[in-house]
Amino acid sequence: MPVDVKYSTEATAEGGRDGRARTTDGALDVKLATPRELGGAGGEGNNPEQLFAAGYAACFLGALKFVAGQEKVRVPEAARVTAKVGIGPRSEGGFGITADLTVALPGLERAQAEALVQKAHQVCPYSNATRGNVAVGLTLA
């Protein structure tokens, strides 16, 4: 499916999971460290799964605000999305990731909040990119 690109960005990683990643514009510059659970030293630095979790959470909340705006529903200021991302070996070989999103929309009726979450999952670019490839769980807090 073609995409009418309105914005693009670029990042470069050096040194793999124990290196550094930065965007071309310098707005993001992070030290990377492999977690102990994956055989690394751990310590200071982020890992790709943390970056993916932060991006997915922010993007999904943006999608929620978008679909709510279309329906003239005000998203509460205290709204939040928490993304839990896991990584591990796949039975088919290689590695895979999982994602579980927990959405808090305090003050909205549960049925309305659930409907917004489902609509956001159809709109969110991260959800669209992972659909059919990553098991994504959705929970309304």
Salt bridges, closest charged atoms under 4 A:
ASP4 OD2 - LYS6 NZ 2.81
GLU14 OE1 - ARG22 NH1 3.62
ASP29 OD1 - ARG20 NE 2.61
ASP29 OD2 - ARG22 NE 3.64
GLU49 OE2 - ARG17 NH2 2.59
GLU71 OE2 - LYS119 NZ 2.33
GLU92 OE1 - ARG90 NE 3.96
GLU114 OE2 - ARG110 NE 3.21
